[in-house]
Amino acid sequence: MDAVKLALVGVVLLLAGGAAVASGVLPADEAGAIAERVWPILLFVVAVTIVAELSATAGVFDVVAARLARWSRGRIVALWLLIVGFAVVVTAFLSLDTTAVLLTPVVVAVARANGLPPLPFAFATVWLANTASLFLPVSNLTNLLASHRLDEAGAPVPFLTLLGPSALVAVAATVLLLWIWHSRALSGRFAISAPPRVADVVLLRGSAVVLIVLLPLLVSGMPPWLPALAAAATLTILFAWRSPGALRLRLVPWQLVVFASGLFLAVGALEAWGSAQVLAAATGTGEDLLSLWQLAGVGLVGANAVNNLPAYLALEPVADSPVRLAALRIGVGAGPLITPWASLATLLWHERLRAVGIDVPWRRYVLWGLLAAPVVVALAVIPLAWR
C-alpha cells in the first residue's frame, strides 16, 4: 500500500466514522474522547518522523553504521550483531517505522560497500522493527495507545517493567532465528571500506546532539510529544539555516495521520455497535499462560489478517488487565512477521529495498514468517505468566 492509497483508505474511514457520529451510532462525546486520546499520539508521530528524516538527511545513521563497520574489525558476524543492536536502539526510541524506512537503506549500503550480501542485514531491520517495538511507549503507535491503560499513563517505567522481559525474549528469539537462517552468509571476514563523506559537518553534529538530548527525554516521563516537538523545531531551524532545500512537505507523514485518524474513529464506531462482546468469545479470560497465549494468538492472527493497528484497537476492550494488555501487545507487536500488510513498517521496508535494487519475493518472506512469528510470540508471552 503506497502513501496515496493509505491516505485514501483513511479518508474513507473518516467518512464512515463521521456518518456514525451523524447517525448517533457513535455519540459525539465518545468521538470527542477519541480525539482527546489520539491527538498527542499523532503529534508525536509527526514530530519524531521529522526528527528521524532530518537526522538521516544529515548523515547521522550513515556515520554510525560506518563506525560500527570499523568496530567489527572485519568480522561479518560482529558487524551483523552491531547492526542488530543499532536496530534495537533505533526501534525502541525512534519507532519501528524509522528502522524500516531510514535504517534499512543505510545497512544495505554498508553491506554493499564492504562487499557483503545485504539480505541478512535487511531482514534484521524489518523483523527487529516489529519485535523490538515492545520496549517503550514511543517504540510503536500501539504502545502509545496501550500506555494510557497502565499506571502513570505514558510513563516508560510501568510499561518497561511489564513488557521489558518479554521484549528481551522476543528480540533474543528473533536474533537467534535470523542467525540460524543466515549463518553461512555471516561467517568469515571482510575488508573495511572507507567511511562515507559528510556533506555538512555542522548539520551532522547538530543533528547528533539533538538526538542525544532527545533520547533520554523520551523516557523521562513527560508526554513524549513535548521533547519530540522541541527536537523537530530545533532541527527545522538548523536546516533552514544550513540546508533549506531539505525542508519539504513530504517530511510530514500526513498520509499516516489521515489513515490513523480515520481508523480510530471507525473502530470507535464498531465498539459502539458491540464488537467487544463478539471478540471476547474468541480471546477468553484469565491471566494464566494458556489464556495469555490465546489472547496473543488472536492478536497475531488479527494483525496478519488485517493490520496490527486495527487489530489492537478492536481487541483492546477485551484486554481488561495490564497483563492481558501486554499479551495483546506482544501478539500485534511481535506477530506481524507473516503477511506484507500486517505492519505498515513491513510495506515501507519492502518499498525501500526495491528503491535500492533489491527484490525480496513475498513468498519467501511469508514462509519464514510462518515459522518465526508463532515461536517469537509464544516465547515472549511466557515472562508474563511468571509475574
Secondary structure, 3 states (H helix, E strand, C coil): CCHHHHHHHHHHHHHHHHHHHHHCCCCHHHHHHHHHHHHHHHHHHHHHHHHHHHHHHHCHHHHHHHHHHHHCCCEHHHHHHHHHHHHHHHHHHHCHHHHHHHHHHHHHHHHHHCCCCCHHHHHHHHHHHHHHHHCCHHHCHHHHHHHCCCCCCCCHHHHHHHHHHHHHHHHHHHHHHHHHHHCCCCCCECCCCCCCCCCCHHHHHHHHHHHHHHHHHHCCCCCCHHHHHHHHHHHHHHHHHHCHHHCCHHHCCHHHHHHHHHHHHHHHHHHHCCHHHHHHHHHCCCCCHHHHHHHHHHHHHHHHHCCHHHHHHHHHHHCCCHHHHHHHHHHHHCCCCCCHHHCHHHHHHHHHHHHCCCCCCHHHHHHHHHHHHHHHHHHHHHHHHCC
